[in-house]
Amino acid sequence: MIITRTPYRISFFGGGTDYPPWFQEHGGAVLATTIDRYCYIKCRFLPPFFDHKTRVVWSEIELVTDHGAIRHPVIREVLRYLRIDEGVEIHHDGDLPARSGLGSSSAFTVGILNALYTLQGKAVPKEELARRAIYVEQELLHENVGVQDQIETAFGGLNAIDIFPDGSFSVKPVPIGGERLQLLQDHLLLVYTGVARFASDVAADKVASIPKKQDELKLMRQMVDEGYRILTGSGDIQDFGRLLHESWEVKRTLSSKVAPTFVNDIYAKARDAGALGGKLLGAGGGGFMLFFVPPERRIAVLEALNQLLVVPIEFDRTGTQVIFYEPDTYSRTVHQRRDFIRLGAD
């Protein structure tokens, strides 16, 4: 049995520049971190004692005799991609709701790849897990997604990620001291709007607007460098919050779907109560919102947003991990499993 744990992520700056139509021409960059909220995938080869071949447990329970009949698109395509024909049992659990702007879809894809490769006895580096997750989502599932979520959830940590026109990337951990990192965390407030949305649907509108938003996306790319300088410098950390506000003002011009009226209302309440800046996480439309709040104004902002769920967070530094590994007790290799099945048939 294998259990993987893959963190969700918060993106601070650069979102939008990680979509292929942009970075293939201009390159892209993001500043992001993973948090201590996770996607868990448990899997094992399924013994051949059941009427079904494979069991998949997510928001549904699927019992199938053929992997092509699996309704969960990522699981179906990853099993096909990895050429796994043996029966398996897969369970998914998540700390936070899906479709909420924290990279949960990509955390799932990275986590299931990590789990199934490990089940096959293969140790795949984080960079390769990220690349293959991008391939699954963009090429096999044809999702309107960027590449930051797969990279960040695979690597973990507070990173500046550069994306090059050929699709390659570099991940640079932000060199920030412990006290300043804690100061940053103390200024962050994560709230849930209660509205889930399909990021691909919102992103499609953003992607379509890219040719018309050249100046805006260039500015968002520059904010990655400015945010990095603020974090690694010794100046006022609250400049980071003010920069988030500038970024938000730019981001919501990319598409009318990014910031519905209820989101703008939440943002205005938080700002009026003392938040210096913030953003809607992910592609937009709903999900989680992040605010940068001076500690002395935290109670006032919480009171202003008292209808929303607040989620305490700390930064994660690990990325995707195998947190439990127990060899298959029925057989040690695929060949032995096949021998076992043949003996059962006899």
Secondary structure as a PSIPRED ss2 file (coil, helix, strand):
# PSIPRED VFORMAT (PSIPRED V4.0)

   1 M C   1.000  0.000  0.000
   2 I E   0.000  0.000  1.000
   3 I E   0.000  0.000  1.000
   4 T E   0.000  0.000  1.000
   5 R E   0.000  0.000  1.000
   6 T E   0.000  0.000  1.000
   7 P E   0.000  0.000  1.000
   8 Y E   0.000  0.000  1.000
   9 R E   0.000  0.000  1.000
  10 I E   0.000  0.000  1.000
  11 S E   0.000  0.000  1.000
  12 F E   0.000  0.000  1.000
  13 F E   0.000  0.000  1.000
  14 G C   1.000  0.000  0.000
  15 G C   1.000  0.000  0.000
  16 G C   1.000  0.000  0.000
  17 T C   1.000  0.000  0.000
  18 D C   1.000  0.000  0.000
  19 Y C   1.000  0.000  0.000
  20 P H   0.000  1.000  0.000
  21 P H   0.000  1.000  0.000
  22 W H   0.000  1.000  0.000
  23 F H   0.000  1.000  0.000
  24 Q H   0.000  1.000  0.000
  25 E H   0.000  1.000  0.000
  26 H H   0.000  1.000  0.000
  27 G C   1.000  0.000  0.000
  28 G E   0.000  0.000  1.000
  29 A E   0.000  0.000  1.000
  30 V E   0.000  0.000  1.000
  31 L E   0.000  0.000  1.000
  32 A E   0.000  0.000  1.000
  33 T E   0.000  0.000  1.000
  34 T E   0.000  0.000  1.000
  35 I E   0.000  0.000  1.000
  36 D E   0.000  0.000  1.000
  37 R E   0.000  0.000  1.000
  38 Y E   0.000  0.000  1.000
  39 C E   0.000  0.000  1.000
  40 Y E   0.000  0.000  1.000
  41 I E   0.000  0.000  1.000
  42 K E   0.000  0.000  1.000
  43 C E   0.000  0.000  1.000
  44 R E   0.000  0.000  1.000
  45 F E   0.000  0.000  1.000
  46 L C   1.000  0.000  0.000
  47 P C   1.000  0.000  0.000
  48 P C   1.000  0.000  0.000
  49 F C   1.000  0.000  0.000
  50 F C   1.000  0.000  0.000
  51 D C   1.000  0.000  0.000
  52 H C   1.000  0.000  0.000
  53 K C   1.000  0.000  0.000
  54 T E   0.000  0.000  1.000
  55 R E   0.000  0.000  1.000
  56 V E   0.000  0.000  1.000
  57 V E   0.000  0.000  1.000
  58 W C   1.000  0.000  0.000
  59 S C   1.000  0.000  0.000
  60 E C   1.000  0.000  0.000
  61 I E   0.000  0.000  1.000
  62 E E   0.000  0.000  1.000
  63 L E   0.000  0.000  1.000
  64 V E   0.000  0.000  1.000
  65 T C   1.000  0.000  0.000
  66 D C   1.000  0.000  0.000
  67 H H   0.000  1.000  0.000
  68 G H   0.000  1.000  0.000
  69 A H   0.000  1.000  0.000
  70 I C   1.000  0.000  0.000
  71 R C   1.000  0.000  0.000
  72 H C   1.000  0.000  0.000
  73 P H   0.000  1.000  0.000
  74 V H   0.000  1.000  0.000
  75 I H   0.000  1.000  0.000
  76 R H   0.000  1.000  0.000
  77 E H   0.000  1.000  0.000
  78 V H   0.000  1.000  0.000
  79 L H   0.000  1.000  0.000
  80 R H   0.000  1.000  0.000
  81 Y H   0.000  1.000  0.000
  82 L C   1.000  0.000  0.000
  83 R C   1.000  0.000  0.000
  84 I C   1.000  0.000  0.000
  85 D C   1.000  0.000  0.000
  86 E C   1.000  0.000  0.000
  87 G C   1.000  0.000  0.000
  88 V E   0.000  0.000  1.000
  89 E E   0.000  0.000  1.000
  90 I E   0.000  0.000  1.000
  91 H E   0.000  0.000  1.000
  92 H E   0.000  0.000  1.000
  93 D E   0.000  0.000  1.000
  94 G E   0.000  0.000  1.000
  95 D C   1.000  0.000  0.000
  96 L C   1.000  0.000  0.000
  97 P C   1.000  0.000  0.000
  98 A C   1.000  0.000  0.000
  99 R C   1.000  0.000  0.000
 100 S C   1.000  0.000  0.000
 101 G C   1.000  0.000  0.000
 102 L C   1.000  0.000  0.000
 103 G C   1.000  0.000  0.000
 104 S H   0.000  1.000  0.000
 105 S H   0.000  1.000  0.000
 106 S H   0.000  1.000  0.000
 107 A H   0.000  1.000  0.000
 108 F H   0.000  1.000  0.000
 109 T H   0.000  1.000  0.000
 110 V H   0.000  1.000  0.000
 111 G H   0.000  1.000  0.000
 112 I H   0.000  1.000  0.000
 113 L H   0.000  1.000  0.000
 114 N H   0.000  1.000  0.000
 115 A H   0.000  1.000  0.000
 116 L H   0.000  1.000  0.000
 117 Y H   0.000  1.000  0.000
 118 T H   0.000  1.000  0.000
 119 L H   0.000  1.000  0.000
 120 Q C   1.000  0.000  0.000
 121 G C   1.000  0.000  0.000
 122 K C   1.000  0.000  0.000
 123 A C   1.000  0.000  0.000
 124 V C   1.000  0.000  0.000
 125 P C   1.000  0.000  0.000
 126 K H   0.000  1.000  0.000
 127 E H   0.000  1.000  0.000
 128 E H   0.000  1.000  0.000
 129 L H   0.000  1.000  0.000
 130 A H   0.000  1.000  0.000
 131 R H   0.000  1.000  0.000
 132 R H   0.000  1.000  0.000
 133 A H   0.000  1.000  0.000
 134 I H   0.000  1.000  0.000
 135 Y H   0.000  1.000  0.000
 136 V H   0.000  1.000  0.000
 137 E H   0.000  1.000  0.000
 138 Q H   0.000  1.000  0.000
 139 E H   0.000  1.000  0.000
 140 L H   0.000  1.000  0.000
 141 L C   1.000  0.000  0.000
 142 H C   1.000  0.000  0.000
 143 E C   1.000  0.000  0.000
 144 N C   1.000  0.000  0.000
 145 V C   1.000  0.000  0.000
 146 G C   1.000  0.000  0.000
 147 V C   1.000  0.000  0.000
 148 Q H   0.000  1.000  0.000
 149 D H   0.000  1.000  0.000
 150 Q H   0.000  1.000  0.000
 151 I H   0.000  1.000  0.000
 152 E H   0.000  1.000  0.000
 153 T H   0.000  1.000  0.000
 154 A H   0.000  1.000  0.000
 155 F H   0.000  1.000  0.000
 156 G C   1.000  0.000  0.000
 157 G C   1.000  0.000  0.000
 158 L C   1.000  0.000  0.000
 159 N E   0.000  0.000  1.000
 160 A E   0.000  0.000  1.000
 161 I E   0.000  0.000  1.000
 162 D E   0.000  0.000  1.000
 163 I E   0.000  0.000  1.000
 164 F C   1.000  0.000  0.000
 165 P C   1.000  0.000  0.000
 166 D C   1.000  0.000  0.000
 167 G C   1.000  0.000  0.000
 168 S C   1.000  0.000  0.000
 169 F E   0.000  0.000  1.000
 170 S E   0.000  0.000  1.000
 171 V E   0.000  0.000  1.000
 172 K E   0.000  0.000  1.000
 173 P E   0.000  0.000  1.000
 174 V C   1.000  0.000  0.000
 175 P C   1.000  0.000  0.000
 176 I C   1.000  0.000  0.000
 177 G C   1.000  0.000  0.000
 178 G H   0.000  1.000  0.000
 179 E H   0.000  1.000  0.000
 180 R H   0.000  1.000  0.000
 181 L H   0.000  1.000  0.000
 182 Q H   0.000  1.000  0.000
 183 L H   0.000  1.000  0.000
 184 L H   0.000  1.000  0.000
 185 Q H   0.000  1.000  0.000
 186 D H   0.000  1.000  0.000
 187 H C   1.000  0.000  0.000
 188 L E   0.000  0.000  1.000
 189 L E   0.000  0.000  1.000
 190 L E   0.000  0.000  1.000
 191 V E   0.000  0.000  1.000
 192 Y E   0.000  0.000  1.000
 193 T C   1.000  0.000  0.000
 194 G C   1.000  0.000  0.000
 195 V C   1.000  0.000  0.000
 196 A C   1.000  0.000  0.000
 197 R C   1.000  0.000  0.000
 198 F C   1.000  0.000  0.000
 199 A H   0.000  1.000  0.000
 200 S H   0.000  1.000  0.000
 201 D H   0.000  1.000  0.000
 202 V H   0.000  1.000  0.000
 203 A H   0.000  1.000  0.000
 204 A H   0.000  1.000  0.000
 205 D H   0.000  1.000  0.000
 206 K H   0.000  1.000  0.000
 207 V H   0.000  1.000  0.000
 208 A H   0.000  1.000  0.000
 209 S H   0.000  1.000  0.000
 210 I H   0.000  1.000  0.000
 211 P H   0.000  1.000  0.000
 212 K H   0.000  1.000  0.000
 213 K C   1.000  0.000  0.000
 214 Q H   0.000  1.000  0.000
 215 D H   0.000  1.000  0.000
 216 E H   0.000  1.000  0.000
 217 L H   0.000  1.000  0.000
 218 K H   0.000  1.000  0.000
 219 L H   0.000  1.000  0.000
 220 M H   0.000  1.000  0.000
 221 R H   0.000  1.000  0.000
 222 Q H   0.000  1.000  0.000
 223 M H   0.000  1.000  0.000
 224 V H   0.000  1.000  0.000
 225 D H   0.000  1.000  0.000
 226 E H   0.000  1.000  0.000
 227 G H   0.000  1.000  0.000
 228 Y H   0.000  1.000  0.000
 229 R H   0.000  1.000  0.000
 230 I H   0.000  1.000  0.000
 231 L H   0.000  1.000  0.000
 232 T H   0.000  1.000  0.000
 233 G C   1.000  0.000  0.000
 234 S C   1.000  0.000  0.000
 235 G C   1.000  0.000  0.000
 236 D C   1.000  0.000  0.000
 237 I C   1.000  0.000  0.000
 238 Q H   0.000  1.000  0.000
 239 D H   0.000  1.000  0.000
 240 F H   0.000  1.000  0.000
 241 G H   0.000  1.000  0.000
 242 R H   0.000  1.000  0.000
 243 L H   0.000  1.000  0.000
 244 L H   0.000  1.000  0.000
 245 H H   0.000  1.000  0.000
 246 E H   0.000  1.000  0.000
 247 S H   0.000  1.000  0.000
 248 W H   0.000  1.000  0.000
 249 E H   0.000  1.000  0.000
 250 V H   0.000  1.000  0.000
 251 K H   0.000  1.000  0.000
 252 R C   1.000  0.000  0.000
 253 T C   1.000  0.000  0.000
 254 L C   1.000  0.000  0.000
 255 S C   1.000  0.000  0.000
 256 S C   1.000  0.000  0.000
 257 K C   1.000  0.000  0.000
 258 V C   1.000  0.000  0.000
 259 A C   1.000  0.000  0.000
 260 P C   1.000  0.000  0.000
 261 T H   0.000  1.000  0.000
 262 F H   0.000  1.000  0.000
 263 V H   0.000  1.000  0.000
 264 N H   0.000  1.000  0.000
 265 D H   0.000  1.000  0.000
 266 I H   0.000  1.000  0.000
 267 Y H   0.000  1.000  0.000
 268 A H   0.000  1.000  0.000
 269 K H   0.000  1.000  0.000
 270 A H   0.000  1.000  0.000
 271 R H   0.000  1.000  0.000
 272 D H   0.000  1.000  0.000
 273 A H   0.000  1.000  0.000
 274 G C   1.000  0.000  0.000
 275 A C   1.000  0.000  0.000
 276 L C   1.000  0.000  0.000
 277 G E   0.000  0.000  1.000
 278 G E   0.000  0.000  1.000
 279 K E   0.000  0.000  1.000
 280 L E   0.000  0.000  1.000
 281 L C   1.000  0.000  0.000
 282 G C   1.000  0.000  0.000
 283 A C   1.000  0.000  0.000
 284 G C   1.000  0.000  0.000
 285 G C   1.000  0.000  0.000
 286 G C   1.000  0.000  0.000
 287 G C   1.000  0.000  0.000
 288 F E   0.000  0.000  1.000
 289 M E   0.000  0.000  1.000
 290 L E   0.000  0.000  1.000
 291 F E   0.000  0.000  1.000
 292 F E   0.000  0.000  1.000
 293 V C   1.000  0.000  0.000
 294 P C   1.000  0.000  0.000
 295 P H   0.000  1.000  0.000
 296 E H   0.000  1.000  0.000
 297 R H   0.000  1.000  0.000
 298 R H   0.000  1.000  0.000
 299 I H   0.000  1.000  0.000
 300 A H   0.000  1.000  0.000
 301 V H   0.000  1.000  0.000
 302 L H   0.000  1.000  0.000
 303 E H   0.000  1.000  0.000
 304 A H   0.000  1.000  0.000
 305 L C   1.000  0.000  0.000
 306 N C   1.000  0.000  0.000
 307 Q C   1.000  0.000  0.000
 308 L C   1.000  0.000  0.000
 309 L E   0.000  0.000  1.000
 310 V E   0.000  0.000  1.000
 311 V C   1.000  0.000  0.000
 312 P C   1.000  0.000  0.000
 313 I C   1.000  0.000  0.000
 314 E C   1.000  0.000  0.000
 315 F E   0.000  0.000  1.000
 316 D E   0.000  0.000  1.000
 317 R C   1.000  0.000  0.000
 318 T C   1.000  0.000  0.000
 319 G C   1.000  0.000  0.000
 320 T C   1.000  0.000  0.000
 321 Q E   0.000  0.000  1.000
 322 V E   0.000  0.000  1.000
 323 I E   0.000  0.000  1.000
 324 F E   0.000  0.000  1.000
 325 Y E   0.000  0.000  1.000
 326 E C   1.000  0.000  0.000
 327 P C   1.000  0.000  0.000
 328 D C   1.000  0.000  0.000
 329 T C   1.000  0.000  0.000
 330 Y C   1.000  0.000  0.000
 331 S C   1.000  0.000  0.000
 332 R C   1.000  0.000  0.000
 333 T C   1.000  0.000  0.000
 334 V H   0.000  1.000  0.000
 335 H H   0.000  1.000  0.000
 336 Q H   0.000  1.000  0.000
 337 R H   0.000  1.000  0.000
 338 R H   0.000  1.000  0.000
 339 D H   0.000  1.000  0.000
 340 F H   0.000  1.000  0.000
 341 I H   0.000  1.000  0.000
 342 R H   0.000  1.000  0.000
 343 L H   0.000  1.000  0.000
 344 G H   0.000  1.000  0.000
 345 A H   0.000  1.000  0.000
 346 D C   1.000  0.000  0.000
